Amino acid sequence: MSTEWYKNLIRCEKSYLVQNGRVTVRYTLKGVGEMIEEYDVKSYCLLGRKWKRESLVGKEGSWEFELGDPPPSAAPSAIAASISNPIFRRSDTAKEFQWRIRNLPYPIETYSLDVDASNENVILRTSNKKYYKKFDVPDMRRCGIPIDKTKLSMSHANNTLLIVYPKPKAITDFESMVAAELRKRCNKDGDVGMVPENGCAVQ
């Protein structure tokens, strides 16, 4: 596994806040932008991750949600659309990557999973051609780990398709190292601080 990503997180400027049982960490990554992660303060399980990429023209970008649910839109049209349209979300456990796609009523035999030639993207298809989704596993891509098709599994209940991939040991080890660094600084509500940049560079 490439350790460069872990080194970048340790070296870069970051701030943290413990509030309401959650640890929020904001990373400033040179040449990339900002990343915010949220952890449960007791288990240090990752609850959410979002990115704001640097713009070539200097404009303020919007947040991209990699893991967890974005805040609900207050627009009535968005609420109405969400009632019927498929909603794709990732929410992990300590041992598994998990993706849920709500509003998919088709039986389990309708769906098939594949991995593209690069071994970096999962492809979900339906035999009735009603739904198609291609997505990557950014954590594995950043660490240089290919996706193994044989480890993908899925189940279906209550109009929701659940896709599961067990986290490779290299990923769980990496997450344990990050959690250990956070535990040194983030223990209880009200803890706040900043770690200055130390030669962070991300490709």
Order of alpha helices (4+ residues) and beta strands (2+ residues): alpha-beta-beta-beta-beta-beta-alpha-beta-beta-beta-beta-beta-alpha-beta-beta-alpha-beta
